[in-house]
Amino acid sequence: LGQDPLREDADADLLFAKVSQSKKRIGELLMDQSLFCGPGNIYRAEILFKAGVHPNVPGRELGRARFDVVWEHTVLLLRRGVESG
């Protein structure tokens, strides 16, 4: 499995290295459990909406700043989901 946004030891740098080399769209990459552990389709849509990133942007065109915003919202939304049940 990929980087788990709920774990303190998740390695966002390693994840960005993989995302930034991919031709796949960020919407697809978020659903790839070998990269991002946890998000499903509903989380994918909400994460990208909150981050202001179109799901069709290729990973290699995302850039570090936008990736960091996507990762931040991934962590926040999944934590909220766990806390609220």
N, C-alpha and C positions, 0 to 999 in steps of 0.2 A: 504494500500500500504506500501511497504518497505521503506528503506532509500533512499532518493532522493539525488544523487550526486550533483545536482545543488543548493541545499539548504545549507546555512551556518550551520544550526542546525542538519544536518545529523549526526547520531551517528554511526561512524565506529566501535566503541567498541562493541556496541550491535549487529551490523551486524556480526562482527567476531565471537562473542559468538554463534550465530546461525549457521554460515557456518562451524565452527570448530566442531560442533556436528553432521554434516550431512554426510551420506554415499553417497549422490548424488554427481555427478561430478560437478566441478566448472563451466564447460560449461553450464550445466543445471541450476545451481544455479543462474548464471548471468541473465538467462532468466526468473527467477521466480520473478514476480512483487511484491510478498509479502516480498521479501528480498531486491532486487535491483530494485529501481523504475526507469524505463527508457530504459535500453539497450535492443535493439532488436538483431536479429541474426548477422547483419553486424557489429554492435558495439561489440558484444560478441567476434567475431573472431578477430577483430582489437585489442581490449583490451588485450586478452590473448596472441596474437602475440607480442605486444609491451612489455608485462610483462614477456615474455619468459616462460609462463606456459601452459602446455598441457591441453586441455579441458577435458581430461578424469581423471585428478587428483581428487580424492574424496575430498570434502571440509574438512573432518576431518584430511586429510593428508597434507593439504596446508601449515599449519604453519603461524604464525603471520607475519613474514617478507615477505613471498610471497603474503599473503593476502593484506598487505599494498601496495605492488607494483601494484596489481590488482586494488585496490581501487583508488590509485593515477591516474592510466591510465583511469579508468572509469570517474573520475571527469574531467580530462583534455580533453578527447575526447568528452564527452557530452557537455562540455562548448564550445569547438571549434565548434561543430555542431550547437549549438544555435547561437553563434556569427556570423557564416558564412551563416546561413540560410539553 
